[in-house]
């Protein structure tokens, strides 16, 4: 059983380990306001920080703020292929910005009727190089497994992965927490700790690559 921490404590553990490790590249998938990218860009000024936001509205909302940091802020989805995709946006009665939009269709898509076409990339295509090392944050709302599939080579150079998983199906045809644990374990990653964001329904796990030296 993976030891549980509070959400803020798990985030701090991931960020502090990343800062101590000092990767050449930090990638935040599903960045929203980009809090993790902001912290890394300040603490590791020589690190190449890339923050992906698939939702065009959220990207536009936060782009001016993120432009004040040394962050490559990109309005694209991240998946296991390169090309056009349908992105499902949550419609709210207010103008409040939310992060739980997805490349996956919600099982109950009552709030996800707003569809938009976006461009998708794989992390391997966009970032892999033999001389790079990585730490990655993935908050892809049900699409995390596909993000990992498109990062096969990048994962071999990645020390830490912070990833949101689900224990029940929120999105159609999504892979669940056990699938993601098995996939990363097969690539040498060890689950370090997790939080209890929504109990066992939805939570975050910090993985460390046991095959990479510090």
C-alpha positions as CSV (number, residue, x, y, z in Angstrom):
1,X,0.0,0.0,0.0
2,X,1.3,3.5,-0.9
3,X,1.7,5.9,2.0
4,X,-0.7,8.7,1.9
5,X,0.0,12.4,2.3
6,X,-2.2,15.5,2.1
7,X,-2.5,17.1,-1.4
8,X,-0.3,20.1,-0.6
9,X,2.4,17.9,1.1
10,X,2.6,15.6,-1.9
11,X,2.9,18.5,-4.3
12,X,5.7,20.0,-2.1
13,X,7.5,16.6,-2.0
14,X,7.4,16.3,-5.7
15,X,8.6,19.9,-6.3
16,X,11.4,19.7,-3.7
17,X,12.6,16.4,-5.1
18,X,12.6,17.9,-8.6
19,X,14.5,20.9,-7.5
20,X,17.0,18.8,-5.7
21,X,17.5,16.6,-8.7
22,X,17.8,19.5,-11.2
23,X,16.5,18.0,-14.5
24,X,17.3,19.8,-17.7
25,X,13.6,19.8,-18.6
26,X,10.4,20.1,-16.6
27,X,7.0,19.4,-18.3
28,X,3.6,20.2,-16.9
29,X,0.7,18.5,-18.9
30,X,-2.6,20.1,-18.1
31,X,-1.1,23.2,-16.5
32,X,-4.2,25.4,-16.0
33,X,-2.6,28.3,-14.1
34,X,0.8,26.7,-14.2
35,X,1.6,26.7,-10.5
36,X,4.2,23.9,-10.7
37,X,5.9,25.4,-13.7
38,X,6.1,28.8,-12.0
39,X,7.8,27.3,-9.0
40,X,10.3,25.3,-11.0
41,X,11.1,28.2,-13.3
42,X,12.0,30.4,-10.3
43,X,13.9,27.7,-8.4
44,X,15.7,26.2,-11.4
45,X,16.4,29.1,-13.8
46,X,18.5,27.0,-16.1
47,X,15.8,24.3,-16.5
48,X,13.7,24.3,-19.7
49,X,10.1,24.5,-18.4
50,X,7.2,23.7,-20.7
51,X,3.5,24.0,-19.7
52,X,0.8,22.5,-21.9
53,X,-2.8,23.7,-21.7
54,X,-5.2,22.1,-24.2
55,X,-8.2,24.3,-23.4
56,X,-8.0,27.4,-25.6
57,X,-10.0,29.5,-23.1
58,X,-7.8,28.6,-20.1
59,X,-4.7,29.1,-22.2
60,X,-5.8,32.6,-23.1
61,X,-6.9,33.4,-19.6
62,X,-3.5,32.6,-18.0
63,X,-1.1,33.4,-20.8
64,X,-0.3,37.0,-19.7
65,X,0.6,35.8,-16.2
66,X,2.7,32.9,-17.4
67,X,4.5,35.2,-19.9
68,X,6.1,36.8,-16.9
69,X,8.0,33.6,-16.2
70,X,10.6,31.7,-18.1
71,X,8.0,29.1,-19.3
72,X,7.3,27.8,-22.7
73,X,3.4,28.0,-22.5
74,X,1.9,25.9,-25.3
75,X,-1.8,25.6,-26.3
76,X,-1.9,21.9,-27.3
77,X,-3.1,18.6,-26.0
78,X,-0.6,15.8,-25.1
79,X,-1.4,12.3,-26.2
80,X,0.0,9.1,-27.9
81,X,-0.2,10.6,-31.4
82,X,0.5,13.9,-33.2
83,X,-2.4,15.5,-35.0
84,X,-5.9,17.0,-34.6
85,X,-8.2,15.9,-31.8
86,X,-11.6,16.7,-30.3
87,X,-11.4,18.4,-26.9
88,X,-14.4,18.4,-24.6
89,X,-14.9,21.5,-22.6
90,X,-17.1,21.8,-19.5
91,X,-19.9,24.4,-19.8
92,X,-20.7,26.3,-16.6
93,X,-23.4,28.9,-15.9
94,X,-20.7,31.3,-14.8
95,X,-17.4,32.5,-16.4
96,X,-15.4,30.6,-13.8
97,X,-12.4,28.8,-15.3
98,X,-12.1,25.0,-14.5
99,X,-9.4,22.5,-15.2
100,X,-11.5,19.3,-15.6
101,X,-11.8,19.5,-19.4
102,X,-10.5,16.6,-21.3
103,X,-9.5,14.8,-24.6
104,X,-11.8,12.0,-23.2
105,X,-15.6,12.1,-23.3
106,X,-17.1,12.1,-19.8
107,X,-19.3,9.1,-18.9
108,X,-21.9,11.6,-17.9
109,X,-21.3,14.3,-20.6
110,X,-24.1,16.6,-19.5
111,X,-21.6,19.3,-18.7
112,X,-19.3,18.6,-21.6
113,X,-21.3,19.5,-24.7
114,X,-18.8,22.2,-25.8
115,X,-16.4,20.6,-28.3
116,X,-13.4,22.2,-30.0
117,X,-10.7,20.9,-32.3
118,X,-7.1,21.2,-31.0
119,X,-3.7,19.9,-32.0
120,X,-2.1,17.1,-30.1
121,X,1.6,16.2,-29.7
122,X,3.5,13.4,-28.1
123,X,6.2,14.1,-25.5
124,X,8.6,12.0,-27.4
125,X,8.2,13.9,-30.6
126,X,8.3,17.3,-28.9
127,X,11.0,16.8,-26.2
128,X,13.1,13.7,-26.4
129,X,16.9,14.1,-26.7
130,X,19.5,11.7,-25.5
131,X,21.2,14.5,-23.5
132,X,18.1,15.6,-21.6
133,X,16.7,14.6,-18.2
134,X,13.1,15.2,-17.1
135,X,10.6,15.6,-14.3
136,X,6.9,15.5,-15.4
137,X,3.6,16.6,-13.9
138,X,0.5,15.1,-15.6
139,X,-3.0,16.2,-14.9
140,X,-4.8,15.1,-18.0
141,X,-8.3,14.3,-16.8
142,X,-8.6,10.7,-17.7
143,X,-6.1,10.9,-20.5
144,X,-2.9,10.2,-18.5
145,X,-2.3,6.7,-19.9
146,X,-2.2,8.0,-23.4
147,X,0.2,10.7,-22.3
148,X,2.5,8.0,-21.0
149,X,2.2,6.0,-24.1
150,X,3.4,8.9,-26.1
151,X,6.4,9.4,-23.8
152,X,8.1,6.1,-24.0
153,X,11.6,7.5,-24.7
154,X,11.1,10.5,-22.5
155,X,10.2,8.3,-19.5
156,X,13.6,6.5,-19.9
157,X,15.2,9.9,-19.0
158,X,12.6,10.9,-16.4
159,X,13.4,10.8,-12.7
160,X,10.0,11.9,-11.2
161,X,6.4,11.7,-12.4
162,X,3.5,13.3,-10.5
163,X,0.3,12.0,-12.1
164,X,-3.4,12.2,-11.4
165,X,-5.2,8.8,-11.6
166,X,-8.8,7.6,-11.1
167,X,-10.0,4.5,-9.3
168,X,-13.4,4.6,-11.0
169,X,-14.3,5.5,-14.6
170,X,-15.1,9.2,-15.0
171,X,-14.3,9.2,-18.7
172,X,-15.3,6.7,-21.5
173,X,-12.7,4.0,-22.2
174,X,-10.2,5.5,-19.7
175,X,-7.4,3.5,-18.0
176,X,-7.6,3.4,-14.3
177,X,-5.1,3.7,-11.5
178,X,-4.0,0.1,-11.5
179,X,-3.3,0.3,-15.3
180,X,-1.1,3.3,-14.8
181,X,0.8,1.8,-11.8
182,X,1.4,-1.3,-13.8
183,X,2.6,0.6,-16.9
184,X,5.0,2.8,-15.0
185,X,6.2,-0.1,-12.8
186,X,7.1,-1.9,-16.1
187,X,9.4,1.0,-16.9
188,X,11.2,0.9,-13.6
189,X,9.1,3.5,-11.7
190,X,8.3,3.0,-8.0
191,X,5.3,4.6,-6.4
192,X,6.6,6.8,-3.6
193,X,3.6,8.4,-2.0
194,X,0.0,9.4,-2.9
195,X,-2.6,11.9,-1.7
196,X,-6.4,11.6,-1.1
197,X,-7.7,14.3,-3.4
198,X,-11.1,12.5,-3.8
199,X,-10.4,9.4,-1.7
200,X,-9.7,6.4,-4.0
201,X,-11.9,7.8,-6.7
202,X,-9.4,10.4,-7.9
203,X,-5.9,11.1,-6.5
204,X,-2.3,11.9,-7.3
205,X,0.7,9.6,-7.2
206,X,4.4,10.5,-7.1
207,X,6.6,8.0,-8.9
208,X,10.4,7.8,-8.9
209,X,12.5,6.1,-11.6
210,X,14.4,3.5,-9.7
211,X,16.7,2.8,-12.7
212,X,18.0,6.4,-12.9
213,X,20.9,7.7,-10.7
214,X,20.6,11.0,-8.9
